[in-house]
Amino acid sequence: MPGWQLALALGLMLVPLAVATAEGQIDRLKRLATEQARAIAAESYPDATRIEVSVDDLDSRLRLEPCDHQPRAQPGPGANAAGRTSLKVRCDSPQPWQLYIAAEVQVLAPVWVVDRSIGRGDRITRDHLRQESRNIAELRRPSIKDPKNAVGRTVRRRVHAGRVLSSNVLKRRRLIERGQRVTIRTGSGGLAVKMGGETLQSGRRGDRIRVRNSSSDKIIEAKVIDENTVEIGR
């Protein structure tokens, strides 16, 4: 057989091998990205009942230098634990390279849902809530983690049955009630001064309320700091 015919025959024989090698490389990269995306989701949502990862197809023409160790995968730009995300796969030696792989992560996890509609200004009871599994990626806002953080609080607007309950519909919890004895704090550091007082208004964290100084009987305006403290001078 002439030399050129032999070379052509050998070349044709190598084409399927090259294709198979490229396909194997792509499959390994997709598996690596899938495992990393799943691990991120599992860490972010330890109570997830199901995690599904779908990695976008890679260019079949992709050719990367062999790595002398297992390539590393990590979150890429704009990565998310659920929903649309990206993974960066990297090799450091012998020939450094990195590749970004896009994926879709579906996470089913238990969330707190409104079992029956709650009217604006109504107070939430435990009977208003039930737990069910939802796709986290489809939620506009995260669900409350613990119903104890919602029971007894009122809602800013009407919440219909079947809606996931998120903290943004809850009114801030009142820390201080009218007529309560509190500590009035002023100054800072070593110059801080504390005195007793009585609140003339109820308030939530950050609210400015009227307080009567128990020593001078003077009425002042102070900022609510916690359940027992208000602060003036800031």
C-alpha positions as CSV (number, residue, x, y, z in Angstrom):
1,M,0.0,0.0,0.0
2,P,1.4,3.4,-1.0
3,G,2.5,5.6,1.9
4,W,-0.2,8.2,1.3
5,Q,-2.9,5.6,1.3
6,L,-1.6,4.2,4.6
7,A,-1.6,7.6,6.2
8,L,-5.1,8.3,5.0
9,A,-6.3,4.9,6.4
10,L,-4.6,5.6,9.7
11,G,-6.2,9.1,9.8
12,L,-9.6,7.7,9.2
13,M,-9.1,5.2,11.9
14,L,-8.1,8.0,14.4
15,V,-11.2,10.2,13.7
16,P,-13.7,8.0,15.7
17,L,-11.1,7.7,18.5
18,A,-10.7,11.5,18.6
19,V,-14.5,12.0,18.6
20,A,-14.8,9.4,21.4
21,T,-12.1,11.1,23.4
22,A,-13.7,14.5,23.1
23,E,-17.1,13.1,24.0
24,G,-15.6,11.4,27.1
25,Q,-14.0,14.7,28.1
26,I,-17.2,16.6,27.8
27,D,-19.1,14.0,29.8
28,R,-16.6,14.1,32.6
29,L,-16.7,17.9,32.7
30,K,-20.5,17.9,32.8
31,R,-20.5,15.3,35.6
32,L,-18.1,17.4,37.6
33,A,-20.2,20.5,37.1
34,T,-23.3,18.5,38.1
35,E,-21.8,17.2,41.3
36,Q,-20.6,20.7,42.3
37,A,-24.0,22.3,41.7
38,R,-25.7,19.5,43.6
39,A,-23.3,19.9,46.5
40,I,-23.9,23.7,46.7
41,A,-27.6,23.2,46.6
42,A,-27.5,20.5,49.3
43,E,-25.4,22.8,51.6
44,S,-27.7,25.7,51.1
45,Y,-30.9,23.7,51.5
46,P,-30.1,20.8,53.9
47,D,-33.8,20.0,54.2
48,A,-34.3,19.6,50.5
49,T,-36.4,16.6,49.5
50,R,-35.1,16.5,45.9
51,I,-32.3,18.2,43.9
52,E,-32.1,18.0,40.1
53,V,-29.3,19.5,38.0
54,S,-29.4,20.0,34.3
55,V,-26.1,21.1,32.7
56,D,-26.2,22.9,29.4
57,D,-24.7,21.2,26.4
58,L,-21.0,22.0,25.7
59,D,-19.5,22.6,22.2
60,S,-18.7,19.2,20.7
61,R,-15.6,20.8,19.2
62,L,-14.2,21.5,22.6
63,R,-10.6,20.3,23.0
64,L,-8.8,20.8,26.3
65,E,-5.3,19.7,27.4
66,P,-5.3,16.7,29.7
67,C,-5.1,17.6,33.4
68,D,-2.5,15.8,35.6
69,H,-5.1,15.9,38.4
70,Q,-8.9,16.0,38.8
71,P,-10.1,19.4,37.5
72,R,-11.7,21.6,40.2
73,A,-15.2,23.0,40.0
74,Q,-16.4,26.0,41.9
75,P,-19.2,28.6,41.7
76,G,-18.9,30.8,38.7
77,P,-20.0,34.4,38.1
78,G,-23.6,35.0,39.2
79,A,-23.8,31.5,40.7
80,N,-27.0,30.5,42.6
81,A,-27.8,27.6,44.8
82,A,-31.1,27.2,43.0
83,G,-32.3,28.2,39.6
84,R,-30.0,29.4,36.8
85,T,-26.3,29.2,37.8
86,S,-22.8,28.8,36.5
87,L,-19.8,26.7,37.4
88,K,-16.2,27.3,36.8
89,V,-14.1,24.2,36.0
90,R,-10.4,24.8,36.3
91,C,-7.1,22.9,35.6
92,D,-3.8,24.3,36.8
93,S,-1.3,21.9,35.2
94,P,0.4,21.0,33.1
95,Q,-1.4,23.4,30.8
96,P,-3.7,25.8,32.8
97,W,-7.2,26.3,31.5
98,Q,-10.7,27.1,32.8
99,L,-14.2,26.6,31.5
100,Y,-17.5,28.1,32.5
101,I,-20.5,25.8,32.4
102,A,-24.1,26.9,32.8
103,A,-26.7,24.8,34.6
104,E,-30.3,24.8,35.9
105,V,-30.8,23.6,39.5
106,Q,-34.2,22.6,40.7
107,V,-34.5,22.3,44.5
108,L,-37.6,21.0,46.2
109,A,-37.7,21.9,49.8
110,P,-40.4,22.4,52.5
111,V,-41.7,25.9,52.9
112,W,-44.4,27.6,54.9
113,V,-47.5,28.3,53.0
114,V,-50.7,30.2,53.9
115,D,-53.4,27.6,54.4
116,R,-56.3,30.1,54.4
117,S,-56.3,33.7,53.3
118,I,-55.2,36.4,55.8
119,G,-56.7,39.9,55.7
120,R,-54.6,43.0,55.9
121,G,-53.9,43.8,59.5
122,D,-55.0,40.4,60.7
123,R,-52.8,38.5,63.2
124,I,-51.3,35.2,62.1
125,T,-52.1,32.1,64.0
126,R,-50.6,28.6,63.7
127,D,-53.8,27.5,61.9
128,H,-53.1,29.9,59.1
129,L,-50.0,27.9,58.1
130,R,-49.1,24.6,56.6
131,Q,-45.8,23.2,55.3
132,E,-45.4,21.8,51.8
133,S,-42.6,21.1,49.3
134,R,-42.0,23.8,46.6
135,N,-39.4,24.5,43.9
136,I,-37.1,27.1,45.6
137,A,-36.0,28.5,42.2
138,E,-39.6,29.6,41.5
139,L,-40.0,31.6,44.8
140,R,-39.8,35.4,44.4
141,R,-38.8,35.7,48.1
142,P,-37.6,33.1,50.6
143,S,-40.1,31.5,52.9
144,I,-39.9,32.2,56.7
145,K,-37.7,29.5,58.3
146,D,-39.7,29.0,61.5
147,P,-43.4,29.6,62.0
148,K,-42.7,30.9,65.5
149,N,-41.3,34.0,63.7
150,A,-44.7,34.7,62.1
151,V,-47.3,33.5,64.6
152,G,-48.7,36.5,66.6
153,R,-47.6,39.1,64.0
154,T,-49.8,41.0,61.7
155,V,-49.6,41.3,57.9
156,R,-49.1,44.4,55.8
157,R,-51.5,43.3,53.1
158,R,-53.9,40.5,52.2
159,V,-52.2,37.2,51.7
160,H,-54.1,34.6,49.7
161,A,-54.3,30.9,50.5
162,G,-51.6,28.9,48.8
163,R,-49.0,31.7,48.8
164,V,-45.6,31.1,50.4
165,L,-45.3,33.3,53.5
166,S,-42.3,35.5,53.4
167,S,-41.0,38.0,55.9
168,N,-41.7,41.0,53.7
169,V,-45.5,40.8,54.3
170,L,-45.1,40.8,58.0
171,K,-45.2,44.0,60.0
172,R,-42.1,44.6,62.2
173,R,-42.5,43.2,65.7
174,R,-43.1,45.8,68.4
175,L,-40.2,45.7,70.9
176,I,-41.5,48.3,73.3
177,E,-45.1,48.9,74.5
178,R,-46.6,52.2,75.7
179,G,-46.2,52.7,79.5
180,Q,-43.2,50.4,79.7
181,R,-40.2,51.1,82.0
182,V,-37.0,51.4,79.9
183,T,-33.4,52.5,80.1
184,I,-32.6,55.7,78.3
185,R,-29.1,55.8,76.9
186,T,-27.1,58.7,75.7
187,G,-23.5,59.4,74.6
188,S,-21.0,56.6,73.6
189,G,-18.1,54.7,74.9
190,G,-16.8,55.8,78.3
191,L,-19.1,58.8,78.3
192,A,-22.3,56.8,78.0
193,V,-25.0,57.9,80.5
194,K,-28.0,55.7,81.4
195,M,-31.2,56.8,83.2
196,G,-34.6,55.4,83.7
197,G,-37.7,56.4,81.8
198,E,-41.3,55.5,80.8
199,T,-42.5,55.2,77.2
200,L,-45.4,57.2,76.0
201,Q,-45.6,55.3,72.7
202,S,-45.2,51.8,71.5
203,G,-42.3,51.2,69.0
204,R,-40.5,48.8,66.8
205,R,-36.7,48.6,66.4
206,G,-35.4,51.8,64.9
207,D,-38.6,53.8,65.6
208,R,-38.3,57.1,67.4
209,I,-40.8,57.4,70.2
210,R,-41.6,59.8,73.1
211,V,-40.2,58.9,76.5
212,R,-40.6,60.6,79.9
213,N,-37.3,60.9,81.8
214,S,-38.1,59.5,85.3
215,S,-35.6,61.9,87.0
216,S,-36.5,65.2,85.4
217,D,-40.0,64.4,84.2
218,K,-39.0,65.8,80.9
219,I,-40.4,64.3,77.7
220,I,-37.8,63.5,75.1
221,E,-37.7,61.6,71.8
222,A,-35.6,58.5,71.6
223,K,-34.8,55.7,69.2
224,V,-35.8,52.1,70.1
225,I,-32.7,49.9,70.4
226,D,-34.0,46.7,71.9
227,E,-36.8,45.4,74.3
228,N,-35.6,47.5,77.2
229,T,-33.4,50.3,75.8
230,V,-34.0,53.6,73.9
231,E,-31.3,56.0,72.8
232,I,-31.1,59.7,72.4
233,G,-28.4,61.9,70.8
234,R,-28.2,60.0,67.4
